[in-house]
Amino acid sequence: MRFSPSNSFIGSMMLVGSLLFSLQAVGQDKTVTVTLQNPGYTILQQSPVEIPGMEGYRSARVTVDGKEVPSQMDDLDGDGGADHLFFLADIKAKGPSMATIALWRKTMPNTYAKRTFADILLRNSKVKAKNKHDIYLSEFASLRGTNPFPVIHQHGAVLESELTAYRFYCSPRQSVDIYGKRKRQLELHDTEFYPDSVQLAAGYGDDVLAVRDGVGVGALNGWDGKQPVGFTDCDSRRQRIVVNGPLRSIVEITDQNWKPTPEAEPRTLTTRYTMIAGHRDCKVDVRVSVPKGFNLTDQIRATPYFIGITHIKGQQSWTNGHGLLANWGTDYPVTGKDTLTHKKETVGLAISIPPANILQTVHTQYDDGYLVSIPGGHLVYYIAFCSDKEEQGYHSADQWFSALKAWKAKDAVSLRVRKAK
């Protein structure tokens, strides 16, 4: 079956309603109907739909055009109760699709197939096999001056869909590493990013990129005027699993009271990575905030940041000139003596940054990317990659760059969600 890029990227397909309906009759079940309007000329397959305002309900069942679709209720603000409904829907071309949502105040069993995964593992000193550690965390926070890197297995939180997997280093650089798959399946619960020989023989994937001293794929870094720098001077650094659901999973990284220079005003950076079922790319949502009673000053608004992709040996590079930057190359995914037991891997990397936030293009010793600003305190961008080992993937730079062009072409489609009359 030929791999189709049309359903493997998030792009601009997230349908977000403001408050679509009034949740009345608190204390009892409720059913509401909304319209999903697609103005385009082709059906939108498996389009993500997110609806806020779910407070007071714990479970949902969604049907679109009379057919039940998998869904999940998420607690995005961390107060212990669901506040957002999320589902994937096929939306008719040039016409509305009708979604009926049944809501329950009690928890109902969720039997939908799991298609995304996230976890954080603490290293278990009694376990010798690298894929058998078993101390699962929902979050961890390291205080100033401490280094959790040696005790966090996988070196940080991990996130995956059936197509791709990412890990986020719990170091100040917070580099994003990648895991390439042969088959479309969830693997990280089994391999923990370190497949053994039996798993490799069965067709499991593996680490496919040596990040070295670079940012990997699209990690947000500070900027010292010459090169990217990590978020070192902060009171604490936290990684948290926000959602680990069947259709989407979210990892959050918080750098509290970071100061880019000793004399700078502190600010907190909260970065959320969202992985959606059937997609290879990852949404990155960055918020810059200050404590209550303080304001985002001109100094904080003017702070530059760096977002890039790591150099790959012999790489071919491409950009659309509007914030989309990509490369394709082949190199060892490990360093030093480990190259004796690993073969070279071919991968393509990409980032997509809103042009309005880009200050300039930057080339460093390890990365290519952009110097960006976040004057309003909020930035959303996307990261993506592919591995040549994928059975249903891309196997040349031309194929990879063409898929990225098709991905960005979806931005022209504007979708609406509204209450049905």
N, C-alpha and C positions, 0 to 999 in steps of 0.2 A: 504494500500500500504506500503510495507516494505521500511524503510529508507535506502538509499544507501549512504555510505560514499564516494563513488567515485566522486560524484559531489557536495560535501558540504565543501570542503577545497580548498584554493587557491594553497597551495603547490608550486611547481615549474612550474606551467602551464602558467604563464604570458609570452606571446610571445612578445618580444620587438625588433623591427627592428631598426637599426641605422638610416640612411637616405635612405629609400627604393627607392625613385624616386626623380627626379628633378621636382619641382613644377613650371612649365613653364606657358606661356600664362597667366600671371597675369592680372586680370581684366575680366576674363571670366571663365565659368564653365570648369571643367576638369574631365576626367575619367581615372583612373589608375587601373592596375591589379597586384595583388601580389599573391605569392604562399605560402601556409601554409603547411609546410612539417612535417608530424608526422612519426618518424621512428619506433614507437611502433607497437605492434601486435593487439591492441584494439583501438576502436574509442575513441577519447577524447571528452567527452560531455561538452558543454558550457565552453570551454577553453577561458580564458581572452586573448585578443589580444590588445596590445597597440602600436600605430604607431605615432612617433613624426614627426616634420617637417610640421605641418599643418598651419603654419603662412600664412595669406593672405586669408584664407577661414573660413567661419562661420558655414557651414552646410555640412552634408554628408549623403549619402545613401549607405549602404553596402549590397551586395549580396554574399553569399558563396555557390559555386556549384549551382548557379542559383536561390537560395532561399534568399529572403530578411531577414536580421537579424537585431535586434535592435542595435543601436549604439548611441554614444554621442561624441560631440566635447568638449574638456576641456581646460580651461586656467590654466595651472599648474604654470606658472611663475608670474601670477597676474598682467599682463600688460593690461588687458582688451580685449585681443584677443585670440582666440583659438590657441593652439599649439600642441595638441595631439588628436588623434582619438582613441576611445576605443570601442570595441565590444566583444561579446561572440559568439563563433563558435563551431560547431561540426566538428571535423577534422578527416578525413578518416584514418583508420589504414594502415600502410605500404604504404603510397602513398600521393600525394599532394591533397589538397583542394584549389580551386581557389577562391580568393576574388576579386570582382570588386567594386571599390570605386568611386562613383560620388560625386564631390565636388562643392559647390556653394559659391560665395563670399557674397551673401546675406543670411540673417537669414531665414530659412525655419521652419515651425511648426514641433515640435517633439511630436508625438502622441504615442510614445512607453509607455507601462505600467511602472509605477514607482515601482521599486523593491528595492531601497535603499533610505535612508533618513538621513539627518543630520540637526541639528539646535543648536542655542544658544538662550536662552530666558532670558530676563531681568524680574525680579520679578515686578509684577504690584500690588502695595499696595491696589488698589481698588478691586482686585479680591480675593475672599475668597476661591473658589474651587481650589484645588491644580492642577487640570488638565485643567484649563481655562485661564492660563496666555497667554498674546497675544502681548508682545513686543519682536519681533524677531530681532536678531542681526546677522550681517554677521561676526563680529569679536569684540573683546574687548581687551584692554590692561590695566593692572594695574601697576602703578609706584611703585618704591621702597617704602616700608613702608605702603602700602595700602593693604587692604584685601577685594577682591570682593566677597568672598564666601557668605556673607549674602544677597547680592542683585542679584546674578545670580541664576535664577530658575534652578532646576535640579542639582545645584552645579557645573555646567560646561557644555561643549559641549556634545552632544549625537550623536550616530552613529548606524545605524542598517541595516540589510538585513531582508529578510522574516524569517530567522531562528533564529538570535540572535541580541542582542542590547548591546551596551556598553555606559558608560558615563565616562568622564575624569574630575576628580575634579580640580577646579581652585585654588588649594592650592599648596604650595611648593612641597608636595609629589607627586601630580598629579596622585594619585591612580586611577586605572581602576576598576570601578564597573560594574556589569552585571545585565541584565534583561532577565529572562527566559520566553519563550513563550509556550503556549499550541498548538497553531495553527501556520501555516506558513503564516504570514501576517505582513504588516507594522502596527505598533501600536503607536509609540511614538508621532506622531502628535496629536493623540487622547488622550492618557493617560498622556503624559508629564512625564513619569516614575512613575506616581502616579495614578494608576487606581482606579476609585471609585467602589462602591459595584455593581452598574449596569453593569459596564464593566467586573468586575470579574465574575459575574454571566453569562455573555455572552461568557466567555471563553478567556478573555484577560489574558496576562501574568503579571509579577510583578518583583520587585527587589528580587533576590534570594541569595544574598551573603552579609554578614556583613564584610566589609573591615576592620573595626576598625583602628588599627594603622599599618596595613600592606600595601603592594603595590597593593593588589587586584590581577588582572590577568596581569602580565607582565609589569607593569609601570617601566620605567627607573628611577633609583634614583642614587644619589651620594653615596659615601662610606667614612666613617670617620675612618676606620681602625677596627671598631668593629661592626657597624650596618649601615643600609641604612639611608641616610639623604636626605632631600628635597633640592630643588634649592632655598634657601632662599636669599643668598647674590647675587642678580642680579638687574640690573637697571630697567627692566620691564619684565612682563610675559604676553604673548599674546596667545589667542585662536582664531582661524580663520576657517571658513568654506571655504575650497578651492574649493570643488566640491559638489554639491547636485544634483546628476543625477539619471536617471532611472536605470542605470546599475552599477554604482559605485559612492560612496561618500567618501570625504576625509576631515579629520579634522587635523589641524596643530597647534602645541603648540611650542612657541618660548620663551626660557629663555635667555634674552639678557645680555651679559657681566657677566656671572655667575663666581663666584670665590669659589672653594671648601673650601679654607681656606683664612683668611684675607691677607696673604702674597702671595697668588697664582696669576698667571697671568689670566686675564679674558678671557673667551671664550663664544661663543653663541651656544646654543644647539637648533636645529630645528627638531622636531619630527613630522612625518606625519603618521596618522593612516588611512589605506585604507580598506574600506568595499566593497565587490563585491557581486552582486546579486547571490543568490543561494548558498552562502558560509557562514559558521559559523565562520571561522577564520578571523583574521584581520592582515594585513601586517603592520609592524612598520618600518619606514625608519628614521634613526637618522643621522643627519649631525652635526659635530662639526666644527665651523668656527671662524675666527678672522677678525677684520676689515682690509680693504685694506691697504697695507703697512706693515702689520705684518705677521708673519709666525706661523704655528703650531709648537711650540717649543717642545723639548724633555719633558719638564715638563707637557705640555698639553697632549701630546701623551701618557704619562705614567699614566694619571689619571685613577683610577679604578672606575667602576660603578657597581651597583647591579641591576639585573633583576630576579624576582622571582614570585612565586604564594603563595597566602595567605593560612595558615593552615586552615583546616576544621576539626571540631571535629570528632574524630574516623576515620580519613582519611586512605585510602589505597593509597600508593604512588608507582609510577613506573617511570623508566627511561630506555631509550635505550642505555645509556652510551655514546651517541654522541650528546648531547645538547638538547635532547627532554626530558622534565620533566613534569609529570602529577600527579594529585591526584583525589580522589573521596571520598566524605564524606557528612555528614548530620548535619545541625546546623540551628539555627534561623538566618534569614536574617537581623534581627534588634537586637538592644541591649536594656537593661534596661526594663522599663515598657511596651515598645512596644511588648515584647514577649507575652503579654497577649492577643493580638489581631492578632498575626501572627502565622502560623504553621511553623514547621521546613521544610527546603528545602534541597533536595539532588542534588548536582551538581558535575561536573567534570571540572577541570581546566587544562590548559596546556600551556607551552611555548616551542618554538623551536629556539635555539640559534646556530649560526655557531660555530662548535667546535674550530676553529682557534682563536676565540675571547675570549674563556673561560680561565680564570686564575685558578679558583678553585670552587669547590662546597661549598655552604654556607648554614648553617641552623641558623636562628635567632629566636627570641621569637615569631614572628608573621608569618614569611615566610620561604619557602625553595627556593633556587635558585642558581644563579651563580654570581660570581665576574667576570666581563668582562673588556676588554680593547678595545679602539677604536683608535688604533695607526694611521690609515690612515684617520681618520676623518669621516668615513662613516660605518654604521652598519645597516644591514637589518635582522630583525628577525620576528617571528610570535607568536601571542597569539590566544588562542581558548578556548571555554568552551562548555559544554552541560548542560542541565537541565533535571532532571528526569520527569518533568511535560510535556515535549514535547510529543505530540501524535505520531510523527514520529521521535523518537530520540533514545537515549541509556538509558538503565534502569539498568545497573550494571557496576561495575568497569571493569569487563572482556570485556564487549562490548565496553566501552569507550577506553580502552587501545588498543584493537584490531583495532578499527577505526583509532587510531593515528598511529599504525604501518603501516596500508594501506596508510595513508596520506603520510608518509615519503617515502614509497616505490616508489611514483611517482617521486621522485627526480632523479631517474635514467633515466627518459625520457628527452632527449634533443631535443627541437623543433626549427625549423628555419623558418624565414620569409624572402622571397626574391622577387625581382621584376620578374614577369613572362617574358619570352622571347617572 
